[in-house]
């Protein structure tokens, strides 16, 4: 695998200038795939503007000044992605990574209280030793639970300090959701109906937002019961 990445070939989710330099920072293998991740060094330099050069970004990260989901990350290539919380204690600055309406990963400023938790979608479930259920989340994390009361597609609000489940947003009718893929990426809509397709094709979800539309079920990310639990990107008028 190449350790380098040209700007012209960089993932479309990144907000970077494509032609001002030849290369950019390539995200290391980690919790988010390359096509949906912002390398930590790039986030510090190009998104937050805390430094001007690659060398300075690397030094800031290696000093342990940046927290991702409450943990110090010292690898400047660490991949940050959807719903991750980036905190800079020395500056009292906290942001959450979300998709905007253009399909770009963007940073949304949040309060210190909101920086103490994140939303994790259940991608898969496995049975482990002791007949406990292990929940596998979209960000690569796992959590053991005693009862099998959650289903794939549900989103859990998890606190960083206690690692406990504060709330559950069901992948079910009426739940407010963010679309994280396809033509309607970045839109906020409520689930009207989940259509199970009896074939190898993906299941569909009928959504109602500014208008009614259908999308692939895996593109639906619940974010609240009756209203969004997270701060959303601002919609800029043309």
C-alpha positions in Angstrom: 0.0 0.0 0.0 1.3 3.4 -0.9 2.3 5.8 1.9 1.7 8.8 -0.3 -1.4 10.5 -1.7 -1.7 13.1 -4.4 -4.2 15.9 -3.9 -5.9 15.2 -7.2 -6.5 11.6 -6.1 -7.6 12.5 -2.5 -11.0 11.4 -1.3 -13.9 13.7 -2.5 -15.0 14.1 1.1 -12.0 16.3 2.0 -12.2 20.0 1.8 -8.8 20.8 0.4 -7.3 22.8 -2.5 -6.5 20.3 -5.2 -3.8 22.1 -7.2 -1.8 24.3 -4.7 0.5 21.4 -3.9 1.2 18.0 -5.4 0.7 15.8 -2.3 -1.4 15.7 0.9 -1.4 13.6 4.1 -2.7 10.1 3.6 -4.8 8.6 6.4 -3.4 5.5 8.1 -5.5 2.3 8.4 -7.8 2.7 11.3 -11.4 3.0 12.5 -12.6 4.8 9.3 -11.9 3.9 5.7 -9.6 6.1 3.6 -12.5 7.3 1.4 -14.4 8.7 4.5 -11.6 9.9 6.8 -9.7 13.1 7.6 -6.1 12.5 8.7 -5.5 14.2 12.1 -2.6 16.3 10.8 -4.6 17.6 7.8 -7.5 18.4 10.2 -5.1 20.5 12.4 -3.4 22.3 9.5 -6.0 22.8 6.7 -9.4 22.6 8.6 -8.6 24.4 11.9 -5.7 26.5 10.6 -3.6 25.9 13.8 -0.4 25.8 11.8 1.0 26.4 8.3 3.2 23.4 7.6 3.3 19.7 7.7 6.1 19.7 10.2 4.2 22.0 12.6 1.1 19.8 12.4 3.1 16.7 13.2 4.6 18.4 16.2 1.3 19.5 17.6 -0.2 16.0 17.3 2.9 14.3 18.7 2.8 16.5 21.8 -0.6 14.9 22.7 -2.5 18.2 22.5 -5.3 16.7 20.5 -8.0 14.4 21.8 -10.2 12.2 19.5 -13.2 10.8 21.3 -11.6 11.7 24.7 -8.4 9.9 24.0 -4.9 11.4 23.1 -3.9 10.5 19.6 -0.2 11.1 18.7 -0.3 9.7 15.1 -0.7 12.6 12.7 -2.1 10.2 10.1 -4.9 8.9 12.5 -8.1 8.8 10.5 -11.0 10.9 11.9 -14.5 10.4 10.5 -18.2 10.7 10.9 -19.4 11.6 14.4 -15.9 11.7 15.9 -15.3 14.4 18.5 -12.1 16.4 18.3 -11.1 18.3 21.4 -8.2 20.8 22.1 -8.2 21.3 25.9 -5.6 24.1 25.8 -7.8 26.1 23.5 -11.1 24.9 25.0 -12.2 24.1 21.5 -14.4 21.1 20.6 -15.8 20.1 17.2 -17.8 17.2 15.8 -17.3 15.7 12.3 -20.4 15.5 10.1 -21.3 15.5 6.4 -22.6 18.7 4.9 -25.1 19.0 2.0 -22.2 18.8 -0.5 -21.0 15.4 0.8 -17.9 16.9 2.4 -16.7 16.1 5.9 -17.0 19.3 7.9 -16.3 20.4 11.5 -19.2 21.6 13.6 -18.3 23.6 16.8 -19.9 22.1 19.9 -20.0 22.8 23.7 -17.9 21.1 26.3 -20.9 19.1 27.5 -21.6 17.9 24.0 -17.9 16.9 23.6 -18.4 14.3 26.3 -20.3 11.8 24.2 -20.8 10.6 20.6 -23.3 8.7 18.5 -22.3 5.2 17.4 -24.3 3.2 14.9 -24.5 -0.6 15.2 -23.0 -2.1 12.1 -23.0 -5.8 13.3 -23.6 -8.0 16.4 -21.6 -11.0 17.5 -22.0 -13.6 20.3 -18.8 -13.9 22.4 -17.7 -16.0 25.4 -20.2 -16.2 28.2 -23.1 -15.7 25.7 -22.7 -11.9 25.8 -23.5 -9.8 22.9 -20.8 -7.7 21.3 -22.0 -4.6 19.4 -19.7 -3.5 16.5 -20.0 0.2 15.8 -19.4 2.2 12.6 -16.2 3.8 14.1 -14.5 0.5 14.7 -15.3 0.3 18.4 -17.0 -2.5 20.2 -19.2 -2.8 23.3 -20.4 -5.8 25.3 -24.0 -5.8 26.6 -25.8 -8.3 28.7 -29.1 -8.3 26.9 -29.7 -8.6 23.1 -32.0 -5.6 23.0 -30.5 -3.6 20.1 -30.6 -4.2 16.4 -28.4 -3.4 13.5 -28.9 0.2 12.4 -29.7 1.5 15.9 -27.6 4.4 17.1 -26.4 4.6 20.7 -25.4 7.8 22.5 -22.3 6.8 24.5 -20.4 8.8 27.1 -16.6 8.8 26.9 -15.8 8.8 30.6 -18.1 6.0 31.8 -18.5 4.3 28.4 -22.2 3.8 29.2 -25.2 4.0 26.9 -27.2 7.2 27.7 -29.8 7.0 25.0 -30.9 4.8 22.1 -32.2 6.0 18.7 -34.0 3.2 17.0 -33.7 2.5 13.3 -37.5 2.6 13.1 -40.4 4.7 11.8 -40.5 8.3 13.0 -36.8 8.5 14.0 -35.0 11.7 12.8 -32.0 10.7 10.7 -29.0 12.1 8.8 -28.3 10.7 5.3 -24.6 9.8 5.0 -24.4 8.6 1.5 -26.0 8.8 -2.0 -27.7 11.8 -3.7 -29.3 13.1 -0.5 -26.1 13.0 1.6 -26.2 15.6 4.5 -30.0 15.9 4.5 -32.1 15.5 7.7 -35.3 13.5 7.4 -37.5 11.2 9.4 -38.0 7.5 8.6 -41.4 6.8 7.0 -40.9 3.2 6.1 -38.2 0.5 6.0 -38.6 -1.7 2.9 -37.0 -5.2 3.2 -35.9 -6.4 -0.2 -36.0 -10.2 -0.6 -32.9 -10.5 -2.7 -29.2 -9.7 -2.7 -30.1 -6.0 -3.2 -29.9 -3.7 -0.2 -32.9 -2.8 1.9 -34.5 0.6 1.2 -35.7 3.4 3.6 -38.5 5.8 2.6 -37.7 9.2 4.1 -39.6 12.4 4.6 -37.7 15.7 4.9 -38.0 18.8 2.7 -39.5 16.3 0.3 -40.1 12.5 0.2 -37.4 10.3 -1.2 -36.0 6.8 -0.9 -32.4 5.8 -0.1 -30.4 2.7 0.8 -31.0 1.7 4.4 -27.3 1.7 5.2 -27.2 5.4 4.3 -29.6 6.3 7.1 -28.0 7.4 10.4 -30.5 8.0 13.2 -29.6 11.1 15.3 -32.7 11.7 17.5 -36.2 10.6 18.4 -38.2 13.7 17.6 -35.4 16.3 17.0 -31.7 16.0 16.3 -29.5 15.3 19.4 -26.5 16.9 17.7 -25.6 20.3 16.4 -26.1 20.3 12.7 -24.1 22.1 9.9 -25.5 25.5 8.9 -27.1 25.7 5.5 -25.6 28.5 3.6 -27.9 30.3 1.2 -26.7 31.1 -2.3 
